[in-house]
Structures are given as C-alpha cells and as structure tokens.
Amino acid sequence: MEEASAASDLVVVMPWYLGVSFERYYRASAPWMSVPAIADHKLQRYDLFKAQMEASEPLAPVFAAMERTLRSGNRVWLVGQLMFPQPGGTAPRLAPAPDPGAGWNEGAYLTSWMVQTIAVPPDARLER
C-alpha cells in the first residue's frame, strides 16, 4: 500500500474487525476507514459495532468518503474480505437491528454492508 497508494486516495478495510491489525501495521499516507466506520480500532469494540447495527444509515460515512475520493480523481482501495453481489442481483439491505429477518445476526449485517460497499457505480475504477 505504501508504494501503490497516494495520500489523496482512500483505503476501505472490511470487515471492521480487520481494522485493529490494519491500524497497527499500516504506514502509508492515504487515510483509511472500516466497513462500517468504527471510531476506535485499538481493540475489538463490539459496542461500537452494535451501535452501527442499530443505526439507520451506517454506511453513509463510508459512501461519502468513497464518493469524495472518486470525484476528486483519486482511487479507493478495498482491503480485506471482498464480497461481490450475485450477477444481476442487488445488495441486501437490512433494517436497523434487530432486523425482522436477521435479528441481531452480525454476519448478516456484515455481509449486507460488504456487498453494498463493493457494488460501486460502473464508472468507478478500482484496483484489484
């Protein structure tokens, strides 16, 4: 990442819990954030993750940062577990927890959020 990314790029780490190791070892200058955006990556903060599960628009900060970066002509780097939508499918969306179908299933929320994050506009250029 240090050699490939620029300070004006954005690194998106998913899922959020990979952010603990990423924060410890990442040395490049590009800003980074996790999916969902968690404020503290010093250790696994499930209280912050739970708050994101309960939020009505938990991906809004991530999408806003990605859009700002891409509109300014820079790159968004996706790091971690990449989950692509099925061909012709859409990204599943869950209600704030507890979702009527998924309840408090953190895996369902993570899957939904990761697929939504990867389902970028077709004109966006992503390095793989």
Protein Blocks (a to p, Z undefined) as FASTA:
>chain_A
ZZmpcfkbccddddfklmmmmmmmpcbfbdcddddddfblkbccfklmmmmmmpmblmlm
mmmmmmmmmmnopacddehjdddddehiacddddddddfklomafklmmmmmmmmmmmcc
fkbccdZZ
